[in-house]
Amino acid sequence: MFLRASILLLIICVTAVHASHHRTLHGRKKLAPEIIKTHSGLYDDGGELYAVLVAGSNGWYNYRHQADVAHAYHILIEHGIPKNNIITMMFDDIAKNKQNPYPGKLYNKPHGEDVYKNITIDYDGDSVTPDNFEAILTGDKAKVKGGNGRVLKSGPNDHVFVYFTDHGATGLIAFPDGIMSVQTLQKTLQTMNSKKKYGKLVFYLEACESGSMFEQLKDDMNIYAITAANAKESSWGTYCENDMKLPCLGDLFSVAWMEDSDTEDLNSETLEKQYELVKARTNKSHVLHFGDLSIAEEPVSDFQGAKKTYVLTGRPLESNSRYNVHWDSRDVELNYLLRQLELTKDENSAEHQKLRQKIGAIKHMRFSVKGLYHEVVEAIFPQNDDATRHLKKAMFRKRRTITQLSCHHDVVHAFDDTCIDFNTYDYAMKYVYVLANLCEEIRDADRIIDVLDEIEGEGSVYVDVYAPDVTPSRYIPFGSPVQYGDTLTINGFVQQNSFSLEFYSAMSTTSVWRLSFAVGQPSTVKLTTGSTLIDKANLTQSWAQVI
């Protein structure tokens, strides 16, 4: 009798301990998952975890985006999401890049693990496109071009995690070839919803002005989105002044959520908790969340996997102040080159001169890009009365919320196709908000596109003053495009330094031609017409005449 009572008591104790352990893992009722996962990525009711990871850039200076995605891939794998449930898009030109001092390797933190090891890339090179991204999410295998053809096979009981990292702008995210507008992303998510491609979907977006992509996300679609920045600011690169001779190793928002997922128990940490932690660590931009905020009460493991914690070795972000350097995403290339210039001690070396030339080209490009946007606004509003001048200034000073989705979609694609390739000159995305403002103001995409066509055909020329004996090179913009026949006067600069006038188009980062002056020469130059047609802008090369 005593033995039976002891056994019964033991069973009761074990049951109580098990119940207590279950409560400890899953917390209060509102934080508990509705269905319990296994380490295979399956739910008890048959639902699964799926993920789509996208690095939308290419080029050495965008190192961080592919390192981010490679790191994210390993987090999901180590947390138990099956390899066959993860689709990865990455141009894959970094690990084996000739500039990489660690061939075949990628690092997302200084002296951390090689995150490129054992990664499976489903779409690389020219197959990393917005059309393929859309087809993958909607499960439309027939529309896929290139890659291995894999698309989401998820259904109404499944959870989907989407992570995208790249450059962005007001109402768009970029790819190596092409862009995706907020209108297209909205339609893609709506299609996923109507086709029942998910039960719940979480979308982490790393890009400048990323908040603009979800400002109109409805809260009844079972979608929860977190963005690296609001609709008006840049996102930031991190680990930028590393001692590995590499560009920024990661993005600040992305590194924050991934290093959190590396170390936390994702079964007990909620999406809301991760959001708050990441928001606090991402101190250069405003991390925001959108959509169905009730999903934030779910544990992170519902979307990133429930298996054992995956810990990358290496120094954590907060504990290494010398690595705790962040750069505006649009300044990463320029800042990297400026830093390399500082480290190059021999100013007469070929490397030093090459760096200065690259830096000069970037500065030229930036000036010409801004000038092009000014030219578009001037063409839309040619009047010069006080009210119009105020309106033109407002196009650059204020950032309006996008409501004219179709106009915005058509205009930004026309600008990318006709004027400046956003992937080649990502700095041009900084002023996309001006195009969005024009759509909000005049609500006429055709009129704006006609202006873009006219400007592209004319091939306007811009001018800078270049003083090679000043370190770093000094540029003094004239502030507007020049026309043939214009007279340019330079005051207060000629007598002290030798200098050059450099003329270039918005389509080129190199000068069309240069006119050099020695100290004390005349400071007035008149442009006269020439005849040779060159470059994409159909620009007419001209001569300059000293008068």
C-alpha positions as CSV (number, residue, x, y, z in Angstrom):
1,M,0.0,0.0,0.0
2,F,2.8,2.3,1.0
3,L,4.6,1.4,-2.3
4,R,1.6,2.2,-4.4
5,A,1.1,5.6,-2.6
6,S,4.8,6.4,-3.2
7,I,4.6,5.6,-6.9
8,L,1.4,7.7,-7.2
9,L,3.1,10.6,-5.4
10,L,6.1,10.3,-7.7
11,I,3.9,10.4,-10.8
12,I,2.1,13.5,-9.5
13,C,5.4,15.2,-8.8
14,V,6.8,14.4,-12.3
15,T,3.6,15.7,-13.9
16,A,3.8,18.9,-11.9
17,V,7.5,19.4,-12.8
18,H,6.7,18.8,-16.5
19,A,3.9,21.3,-16.4
20,S,6.1,23.9,-14.7
21,H,8.8,23.3,-17.2
22,H,6.3,23.8,-20.1
23,R,5.2,27.1,-18.5
24,T,8.8,28.2,-18.1
25,L,9.5,27.6,-21.8
26,H,6.4,29.2,-23.2
27,G,5.7,31.9,-20.6
28,R,2.3,33.4,-20.0
29,K,-0.7,32.3,-22.1
30,K,-0.5,35.3,-24.4
31,L,3.2,34.5,-25.2
32,A,2.6,30.8,-25.8
33,P,2.7,29.3,-29.3
34,E,-0.6,28.0,-30.4
35,I,1.1,24.9,-31.8
36,I,4.2,23.2,-30.5
37,K,7.1,22.8,-32.9
38,T,9.6,20.0,-33.2
39,H,13.2,20.5,-34.2
40,S,12.5,19.4,-37.7
41,G,10.6,22.7,-38.4
42,L,7.2,20.9,-38.3
43,Y,4.2,21.9,-36.2
44,D,2.0,19.3,-34.6
45,D,-0.8,20.2,-37.0
46,G,1.4,19.7,-40.0
47,G,2.5,23.3,-40.5
48,E,6.1,24.1,-41.3
49,L,8.6,27.0,-41.2
50,Y,9.7,28.5,-44.5
51,A,12.2,31.3,-45.2
52,V,13.3,33.5,-48.1
53,L,16.6,35.3,-47.7
54,V,17.6,38.0,-50.2
55,A,20.8,40.1,-50.6
56,G,19.8,42.5,-53.3
57,S,23.1,44.1,-54.2
58,N,26.4,43.3,-55.9
59,G,29.9,44.9,-55.9
60,W,32.7,44.8,-53.4
61,Y,31.7,47.8,-51.4
62,N,28.3,46.1,-50.7
63,Y,30.1,43.2,-48.9
64,R,27.8,43.5,-45.9
65,H,24.6,42.5,-47.6
66,Q,25.8,39.1,-48.7
67,A,27.5,38.6,-45.3
68,D,24.2,39.4,-43.6
69,V,22.3,36.8,-45.6
70,A,24.9,34.1,-45.2
71,H,24.8,34.7,-41.4
72,A,20.9,34.6,-41.5
73,Y,21.1,31.3,-43.4
74,H,23.2,29.6,-40.7
75,I,20.9,30.9,-37.9
76,L,17.9,29.3,-39.5
77,I,19.7,26.0,-40.3
78,E,21.1,25.8,-36.7
79,H,17.7,26.5,-35.3
80,G,16.3,23.6,-37.1
81,I,14.6,24.9,-40.3
82,P,15.2,22.3,-43.0
83,K,17.5,23.3,-45.8
84,N,14.8,22.5,-48.3
85,N,12.5,25.1,-46.7
86,I,15.0,28.0,-47.2
87,I,15.4,29.8,-50.5
88,T,18.4,32.1,-50.8
89,M,19.0,34.9,-53.3
90,M,22.6,36.3,-53.5
91,F,24.6,37.6,-56.4
92,D,27.6,35.7,-55.0
93,D,30.4,38.0,-56.2
94,I,32.0,38.7,-52.9
95,A,33.4,35.6,-51.3
96,K,35.4,34.8,-54.5
97,N,36.0,38.5,-55.4
98,K,39.6,39.3,-56.4
99,Q,39.7,42.0,-53.7
100,N,38.8,39.6,-51.0
101,P,41.9,39.0,-48.8
102,Y,40.1,35.8,-47.5
103,P,39.2,33.9,-50.7
104,G,36.0,31.9,-50.5
105,K,35.1,33.3,-47.1
106,L,32.6,35.9,-45.7
107,Y,32.6,37.5,-42.2
108,N,29.7,39.3,-40.6
109,K,31.7,40.4,-37.6
110,P,35.4,41.0,-37.0
111,H,37.3,37.7,-36.6
112,G,34.1,35.8,-36.4
113,E,33.1,32.6,-38.2
114,D,33.2,32.2,-41.9
115,V,29.5,32.5,-42.7
116,Y,29.9,31.6,-46.4
117,K,30.8,28.0,-45.5
118,N,28.2,25.4,-46.4
119,I,25.6,28.0,-47.6
120,T,23.3,26.9,-50.4
121,I,22.5,29.7,-52.9
122,D,19.4,29.1,-55.0
123,Y,19.5,32.2,-57.1
124,D,22.8,33.9,-58.0
125,G,24.1,36.4,-60.6
126,D,21.6,37.6,-63.1
127,S,18.8,35.5,-61.5
128,V,18.7,37.9,-58.4
129,T,15.8,40.0,-59.8
130,P,12.6,41.6,-58.5
131,D,10.5,39.4,-60.8
132,N,12.1,36.2,-59.4
133,F,11.6,37.5,-55.9
134,E,7.9,38.0,-56.6
135,A,7.6,34.6,-58.3
136,I,9.3,32.9,-55.4
137,L,7.0,34.5,-52.8
138,T,3.8,33.8,-54.7
139,G,4.9,30.2,-55.6
140,D,4.7,30.9,-59.3
141,K,7.3,28.5,-60.7
142,A,6.3,29.2,-64.3
143,K,7.5,32.9,-64.0
144,V,10.9,32.1,-62.6
145,K,13.9,32.8,-64.9
146,G,17.3,31.3,-63.9
147,G,18.4,29.9,-60.6
148,N,17.3,26.4,-59.6
149,G,13.6,27.2,-60.0
150,R,12.7,26.7,-56.4
151,V,9.7,28.7,-55.1
152,L,7.8,28.7,-51.8
153,K,5.7,25.6,-51.3
154,S,4.1,26.9,-48.2
155,G,0.4,26.6,-47.3
156,P,-2.3,28.1,-45.1
157,N,-0.9,26.5,-41.9
158,D,2.7,27.5,-42.4
159,H,4.8,30.3,-41.1
160,V,7.0,32.2,-43.5
161,F,10.1,34.4,-42.6
162,V,11.3,36.8,-45.2
163,Y,14.6,38.7,-44.8
164,F,15.8,41.3,-47.3
165,T,18.9,43.4,-47.2
166,D,20.1,46.0,-49.7
167,H,19.9,49.6,-50.7
168,G,16.5,51.2,-50.8
169,A,14.8,54.6,-51.2
170,T,11.4,56.2,-50.7
171,G,9.0,53.5,-51.8
172,L,11.5,51.1,-53.4
173,I,14.0,48.4,-52.7
174,A,16.9,47.6,-55.2
175,F,18.2,44.5,-56.9
176,P,21.4,44.0,-58.9
177,D,19.3,44.6,-62.0
178,G,16.0,46.5,-61.4
179,I,14.0,47.7,-58.5
180,M,10.8,46.7,-56.7
181,S,8.3,49.5,-55.9
182,V,6.1,49.6,-52.8
183,Q,3.2,49.0,-55.1
184,T,4.7,45.8,-56.4
185,L,5.6,44.6,-52.9
186,Q,2.1,45.3,-51.7
187,K,0.5,43.4,-54.6
188,T,2.9,40.5,-54.0
189,L,1.9,40.2,-50.4
190,Q,-1.7,40.5,-51.3
191,T,-1.3,37.6,-53.8
192,M,0.4,35.5,-51.2
193,N,-2.5,36.2,-48.9
194,S,-5.2,35.3,-51.5
195,K,-3.3,32.1,-52.5
196,K,-3.0,31.1,-48.8
197,K,0.7,30.9,-49.0
198,Y,1.1,31.3,-45.2
199,G,-0.7,31.3,-41.9
200,K,1.5,34.0,-40.5
201,L,4.4,35.9,-42.2
202,V,7.2,37.9,-40.7
203,F,9.3,40.3,-42.9
204,Y,12.5,41.9,-41.7
205,L,13.7,44.6,-44.1
206,E,17.1,46.3,-44.1
207,A,17.3,49.2,-46.4
208,C,17.3,53.0,-46.4
209,E,13.8,54.5,-46.0
210,S,12.6,51.0,-45.5
211,G,9.7,52.2,-43.4
212,S,8.1,53.6,-46.6
213,M,7.6,50.1,-47.9
214,F,5.1,49.1,-45.1
215,E,3.4,52.4,-44.1
216,Q,0.2,51.2,-45.7
217,L,0.4,47.5,-44.7
218,K,-3.0,46.4,-43.4
219,D,-3.3,44.7,-40.1
220,D,-5.7,42.0,-41.2
221,M,-3.3,40.1,-43.5
222,N,-1.4,38.1,-40.7
223,I,1.8,39.9,-41.7
224,Y,4.2,41.5,-39.2
225,A,7.1,43.6,-40.6
226,I,10.1,45.2,-39.0
227,T,12.2,47.8,-40.8
228,A,15.7,49.1,-40.2
229,A,14.7,52.7,-40.6
230,N,11.7,55.0,-40.9
231,A,10.5,56.4,-44.2
232,K,12.8,59.4,-44.1
233,E,16.3,58.2,-43.1
234,S,19.1,55.9,-44.1
235,S,20.0,52.6,-42.7
236,W,23.6,52.1,-41.5
237,G,26.5,49.7,-42.1
238,T,28.4,48.5,-39.1
239,Y,31.9,47.0,-38.3
240,C,33.1,49.5,-40.8
241,E,36.5,50.3,-39.4
242,N,37.5,46.7,-38.9
243,D,41.1,45.5,-38.9
244,M,40.5,42.9,-41.6
245,K,41.0,45.2,-44.6
246,L,37.3,44.7,-45.5
247,P,34.4,47.1,-46.1
248,C,31.6,47.2,-43.6
249,L,31.0,43.6,-42.5
250,G,27.3,44.0,-41.7
251,D,24.3,46.3,-41.4
252,L,23.5,47.7,-38.0
253,F,19.9,46.6,-37.8
254,S,20.7,43.2,-39.3
255,V,23.7,42.5,-37.1
256,A,21.5,43.5,-34.1
257,W,18.7,41.0,-34.7
258,M,21.1,38.2,-35.8
259,E,23.5,38.5,-32.9
260,D,20.4,38.5,-30.6
261,S,19.1,35.3,-32.3
262,D,22.6,33.8,-32.0
263,T,22.5,33.9,-28.2
264,E,18.9,34.0,-27.0
265,D,16.5,31.2,-26.3
266,L,14.1,31.8,-29.2
267,N,11.5,29.6,-27.6
268,S,11.0,32.1,-24.8
269,E,12.0,35.4,-26.5
270,T,9.0,36.9,-28.3
271,L,9.2,38.9,-31.6
272,E,8.2,42.0,-29.5
273,K,11.2,41.4,-27.2
274,Q,13.6,41.1,-30.2
275,Y,12.1,44.2,-31.7
276,E,12.7,46.2,-28.6
277,L,16.3,44.9,-28.2
278,V,17.1,45.6,-31.8
279,K,15.5,49.0,-31.7
280,A,17.7,49.9,-28.7
281,R,20.9,48.7,-30.4
282,T,20.2,50.3,-33.8
283,N,21.1,53.7,-32.6
284,K,21.6,55.4,-35.9
285,S,18.1,55.0,-37.3
286,H,14.6,54.4,-36.1
287,V,13.5,50.8,-36.2
288,L,9.8,50.4,-36.7
289,H,7.2,47.7,-36.9
290,F,4.0,47.4,-39.0
291,G,1.0,45.2,-39.8
292,D,-0.5,42.7,-37.4
293,L,1.2,43.6,-34.1
294,S,-0.4,40.7,-32.3
295,I,2.0,38.4,-34.1
296,A,4.8,40.1,-32.1
297,E,3.5,38.2,-29.1
298,E,4.7,34.9,-30.8
299,P,8.1,33.5,-29.8
300,V,10.9,34.2,-32.3
301,S,11.2,30.4,-32.7
302,D,7.9,30.3,-34.6
303,F,9.7,32.0,-37.5
304,Q,13.4,31.3,-37.0
305,G,13.3,27.8,-35.7
306,A,13.3,26.2,-32.2
307,K,16.4,24.1,-32.1
308,K,19.5,24.7,-30.0
309,T,21.0,28.2,-29.8
310,Y,23.5,28.9,-32.6
311,V,26.5,30.9,-31.2
312,L,29.0,32.5,-33.5
313,T,32.4,33.1,-32.0
314,G,34.0,36.5,-32.2
315,R,33.6,39.8,-30.4
316,P,30.1,41.0,-29.6
317,L,29.1,44.4,-30.9
318,E,28.8,46.3,-27.6
319,S,32.1,45.2,-26.1
320,N,34.4,46.4,-28.8
321,S,34.3,50.2,-29.1
322,R,37.0,50.2,-31.7
323,Y,34.8,48.1,-34.0
324,N,31.7,50.0,-33.0
325,V,31.9,52.3,-36.1
326,H,28.8,52.7,-38.2
327,W,28.5,54.5,-41.6
328,D,25.5,55.8,-43.5
329,S,24.7,53.1,-46.1
330,R,25.0,55.6,-48.9
331,D,28.5,56.7,-47.7
332,V,30.0,53.3,-47.3
333,E,32.0,53.2,-50.5
334,L,33.2,56.8,-50.2
335,N,34.1,56.4,-46.5
336,Y,36.0,53.2,-47.2
337,L,38.0,54.8,-49.9
338,L,38.8,57.9,-47.7
339,R,39.9,55.5,-45.0
340,Q,42.2,53.7,-47.4
341,L,43.6,57.0,-48.5
342,E,44.4,57.9,-44.9
343,L,46.2,54.6,-44.5
344,T,48.3,55.1,-47.7
345,K,51.2,57.1,-46.4
346,D,53.1,57.6,-49.7
347,E,51.1,60.4,-51.4
348,N,53.1,59.9,-54.6
349,S,52.3,56.2,-54.9
350,A,50.2,54.9,-57.7
351,E,47.8,53.5,-55.1
352,H,47.3,56.9,-53.5
353,Q,46.7,58.6,-56.9
354,K,44.2,55.8,-57.9
355,L,42.3,56.3,-54.6
356,R,42.1,60.0,-55.1
357,Q,40.8,59.5,-58.6
358,K,38.1,57.2,-57.4
359,I,37.1,59.6,-54.6
360,G,37.0,62.5,-57.1
361,A,34.8,60.5,-59.4
362,I,32.3,59.7,-56.6
363,K,32.1,63.4,-55.6
364,H,31.5,64.4,-59.2
365,M,28.8,61.8,-59.5
366,R,27.0,63.0,-56.4
367,F,27.0,66.6,-57.5
368,S,25.7,65.7,-61.0
369,V,23.0,63.4,-59.5
370,K,21.6,66.1,-57.3
371,G,21.8,68.5,-60.2
372,L,19.7,66.2,-62.3
373,Y,16.9,66.1,-59.8
374,H,16.9,69.9,-59.6
375,E,16.7,69.9,-63.4
376,V,13.6,67.7,-63.3
377,V,11.9,69.9,-60.8
378,E,12.8,73.0,-62.8
379,A,11.3,71.5,-65.9
380,I,8.1,70.6,-64.1
381,F,7.7,74.0,-62.6
382,P,9.4,76.5,-65.0
383,Q,7.8,79.6,-63.6
384,N,9.9,81.8,-61.3
385,D,7.3,83.6,-59.2
386,D,7.5,83.5,-55.4
387,A,4.9,80.8,-55.0
388,T,6.6,78.5,-57.6
389,R,10.0,79.0,-56.1
390,H,8.6,78.0,-52.7
391,L,7.0,75.0,-54.2
392,K,10.3,73.9,-55.9
393,K,12.1,74.2,-52.6
394,A,9.4,72.2,-50.9
395,M,10.1,69.3,-53.3
396,F,13.5,68.9,-51.6
397,R,12.7,69.9,-48.1
398,K,9.7,67.7,-47.3
399,R,9.1,64.0,-47.6
400,R,5.5,63.2,-48.2
401,T,3.8,59.8,-47.5
402,I,3.3,57.9,-50.7
403,T,-0.4,57.7,-51.7
404,Q,0.0,57.9,-55.5
405,L,1.3,54.4,-55.8
406,S,0.9,54.0,-59.6
407,C,2.5,57.3,-60.4
408,H,5.4,56.5,-58.1
409,H,5.8,53.0,-59.6
410,D,5.9,54.3,-63.2
411,V,8.1,57.3,-62.5
412,V,10.8,55.6,-60.4
413,H,11.1,52.8,-63.0
414,A,11.3,55.4,-65.8
415,F,14.1,57.2,-63.9
416,D,16.0,54.0,-63.4
417,D,15.6,53.0,-67.0
418,T,16.1,56.4,-68.6
419,C,18.3,58.5,-66.4
420,I,20.4,56.8,-63.8
421,D,20.8,53.1,-63.0
422,F,20.1,52.9,-59.3
423,N,22.2,49.8,-58.8
424,T,25.2,51.4,-60.5
425,Y,24.8,54.7,-58.7
426,D,23.0,53.9,-55.5
427,Y,23.6,57.4,-54.2
428,A,20.9,58.5,-56.7
429,M,18.3,56.7,-54.5
430,K,18.9,59.4,-51.9
431,Y,16.7,61.8,-53.8
432,V,13.9,59.4,-55.0
433,Y,11.7,61.2,-52.4
434,V,11.7,64.1,-54.8
435,L,10.1,62.0,-57.5
436,A,7.5,60.8,-54.9
437,N,6.8,64.4,-54.0
438,L,6.2,65.3,-57.6
439,C,3.7,62.5,-57.9
440,E,1.9,63.7,-54.8
441,E,1.9,67.3,-56.1
442,I,0.9,67.0,-59.8
443,R,-0.4,63.4,-59.9
444,D,0.6,63.0,-63.5
445,A,3.1,60.2,-64.2
446,D,3.1,60.9,-68.0
447,R,4.1,64.5,-67.6
448,I,7.0,63.6,-65.3
449,I,8.2,60.8,-67.6
450,D,8.1,63.1,-70.6
451,V,10.4,65.5,-68.7
452,L,12.8,62.6,-67.9
453,D,12.9,61.7,-71.6
454,E,13.6,65.3,-72.6
455,I,16.4,65.7,-70.1
456,E,18.0,62.4,-71.0
457,G,18.0,63.4,-74.7
458,E,19.5,66.8,-74.0
459,G,22.3,65.4,-72.0
460,S,22.9,68.3,-69.7
461,V,26.4,69.2,-68.6
462,Y,27.6,70.0,-65.1
463,V,30.8,71.7,-64.0
464,D,33.1,71.6,-61.0
465,V,36.3,73.3,-59.9
466,Y,39.0,70.7,-59.2
467,A,42.2,71.7,-57.2
468,P,44.5,68.7,-57.2
469,D,47.0,70.2,-54.8
470,V,44.4,70.3,-51.9
471,T,44.1,67.1,-49.8
472,P,41.5,65.8,-50.1
473,S,40.6,67.2,-53.5
474,R,38.4,70.3,-53.2
475,Y,35.2,70.7,-55.2
476,I,33.3,73.9,-55.6
477,P,29.9,73.4,-57.3
478,F,28.4,76.1,-59.4
479,G,25.0,74.8,-58.4
480,S,23.2,74.2,-61.7
481,P,23.8,72.7,-65.1
482,V,25.7,74.8,-67.6
483,Q,24.6,75.5,-71.1
484,Y,26.7,76.1,-74.1
485,G,27.4,79.8,-74.5
486,D,27.3,80.4,-70.8
487,T,30.1,82.4,-69.2
488,L,31.5,81.1,-65.9
489,T,33.3,83.3,-63.5
490,I,35.4,81.9,-60.6
491,N,36.3,84.3,-57.9
492,G,38.7,84.1,-54.9
493,F,40.2,80.7,-55.8
494,V,42.4,81.1,-58.9
495,Q,45.0,83.3,-57.4
496,Q,45.9,80.8,-54.7
497,N,45.8,77.4,-56.4
498,S,46.3,75.8,-59.7
499,F,43.0,74.3,-60.7
500,S,40.9,72.6,-63.4
501,L,37.4,73.0,-64.7
502,E,35.9,69.5,-65.2
503,F,32.8,69.1,-67.3
504,Y,30.7,65.9,-67.1
505,S,27.2,64.5,-67.5
506,A,24.8,63.0,-65.0
507,M,25.4,59.7,-66.7
508,S,29.1,59.5,-66.0
509,T,31.4,59.5,-63.0
510,T,34.3,60.6,-65.1
511,S,34.8,64.1,-66.6
512,V,34.1,64.5,-70.3
513,W,37.1,66.8,-70.5
514,R,39.2,69.1,-68.3
515,L,40.5,72.6,-68.8
516,S,43.5,73.3,-66.5
517,F,44.7,76.7,-65.2
518,A,47.9,77.8,-63.5
519,V,48.1,80.2,-60.6
520,G,47.2,83.7,-61.7
521,Q,45.5,82.9,-65.0
522,P,42.2,84.5,-66.0
523,S,39.2,83.3,-64.0
524,T,36.5,83.7,-66.6
525,V,35.6,80.9,-69.1
526,K,33.1,80.9,-71.9
527,L,31.7,77.6,-73.3
528,T,31.4,77.2,-77.1
529,T,29.7,74.4,-79.0
530,G,31.4,71.3,-80.3
531,S,30.4,68.3,-82.4
532,T,31.3,64.9,-81.1
533,L,28.5,62.8,-79.7
534,I,29.5,60.7,-76.7
535,D,28.1,58.4,-74.0
536,K,24.6,57.3,-72.9
537,A,23.4,60.8,-72.4
538,N,24.0,61.7,-76.1
539,L,26.1,64.5,-74.7
540,T,27.8,66.9,-77.1
541,Q,31.4,67.6,-76.2
542,S,32.4,71.2,-76.2
543,W,35.4,73.4,-76.0
544,A,36.0,76.1,-73.4
545,Q,37.5,79.5,-74.3
546,V,39.4,81.6,-71.8
547,I,38.3,85.3,-72.1
